[in-house]
């Protein structure tokens, strides 16, 4: 049930200029200068879309909904699964 809720929240809140993000897209929420964000970005390469939550407070709010209020980056949304923190790619 938890991952289904994450998918619904992600689809409902992750809107960009009126277009819904595809459920199979990999999205990484992070912040510039964070070594863990840098590692996960280098691991996923261009297959992921990066969102800097310090630069976009609206996206920060979306990330907080996905993580139930946990303020830790990176947050990886992949296939509807939400992963908080970097565990290696």
C-alpha positions as CSV (number, residue, x, y, z in Angstrom):
1,X,0.0,0.0,0.0
2,X,2.8,2.4,0.8
3,X,4.5,2.3,-2.6
4,X,1.1,2.7,-4.3
5,X,0.5,5.8,-2.3
6,X,4.0,7.1,-3.3
7,X,3.1,6.5,-7.0
8,X,-0.2,8.4,-6.6
9,X,1.5,11.3,-4.7
10,X,4.3,11.4,-7.2
11,X,2.0,11.6,-10.2
12,X,-0.4,14.0,-8.5
13,X,2.2,16.5,-7.3
14,X,5.1,16.1,-9.8
15,X,3.7,18.4,-12.5
16,X,5.9,20.4,-14.7
17,X,4.3,23.0,-17.0
18,X,1.0,21.1,-17.1
19,X,2.5,17.7,-18.1
20,X,2.4,14.7,-15.8
21,X,5.7,12.9,-15.3
22,X,5.7,9.4,-16.6
23,X,5.5,6.7,-13.9
24,X,8.5,4.8,-15.2
25,X,10.7,8.0,-15.1
26,X,13.6,8.1,-12.6
27,X,13.5,11.3,-10.6
28,X,16.3,12.3,-8.2
29,X,15.5,15.0,-5.6
30,X,18.7,16.5,-4.2
31,X,20.7,19.6,-3.6
32,X,23.7,21.1,-5.2
33,X,27.0,20.4,-3.4
34,X,25.7,17.3,-1.6
35,X,28.2,14.5,-2.1
36,X,25.5,11.8,-1.8
37,X,23.4,13.6,-4.5
38,X,26.5,13.8,-6.7
39,X,27.2,10.1,-6.3
40,X,23.6,9.0,-7.1
41,X,23.5,11.4,-10.1
42,X,26.8,9.9,-11.5
43,X,25.4,6.4,-10.9
44,X,22.2,7.0,-12.8
45,X,23.7,9.3,-15.5
46,X,21.3,10.8,-18.0
47,X,18.6,8.2,-17.3
48,X,17.3,10.2,-14.4
49,X,15.8,13.7,-14.1
50,X,17.4,15.8,-11.3
51,X,15.4,18.2,-9.2
52,X,17.3,20.7,-6.9
53,X,15.0,21.1,-3.9
54,X,16.9,24.1,-2.7
55,X,16.3,25.9,-6.0
56,X,12.5,25.0,-6.1
57,X,10.5,25.2,-2.9
58,X,7.5,23.7,-4.6
59,X,9.5,20.6,-5.5
60,X,10.8,20.5,-1.9
61,X,7.2,20.2,-0.7
62,X,6.6,17.4,-3.2
63,X,9.7,15.6,-1.9
64,X,8.5,16.0,1.7
65,X,5.2,14.4,0.8
66,X,6.9,11.5,-0.9
67,X,9.1,11.0,2.2
68,X,6.5,11.6,4.9
69,X,8.4,14.7,6.0
70,X,11.9,13.3,6.0
71,X,14.3,16.0,5.1
72,X,17.2,14.0,3.7
73,X,18.6,13.9,0.2
74,X,19.0,12.3,-2.2
75,X,15.5,10.9,-2.7
76,X,15.2,8.6,-5.7
77,X,11.8,7.9,-7.2
78,X,12.0,4.9,-9.5
79,X,9.2,2.8,-10.8
80,X,6.9,4.2,-8.1
81,X,9.4,3.2,-5.3
82,X,10.7,6.0,-3.1
83,X,14.3,5.5,-1.7
84,X,15.6,8.0,0.9
85,X,19.3,8.4,1.0
86,X,22.2,6.9,-1.0
87,X,22.9,3.2,-0.8
88,X,25.0,2.8,-3.9
89,X,24.0,2.4,-7.5
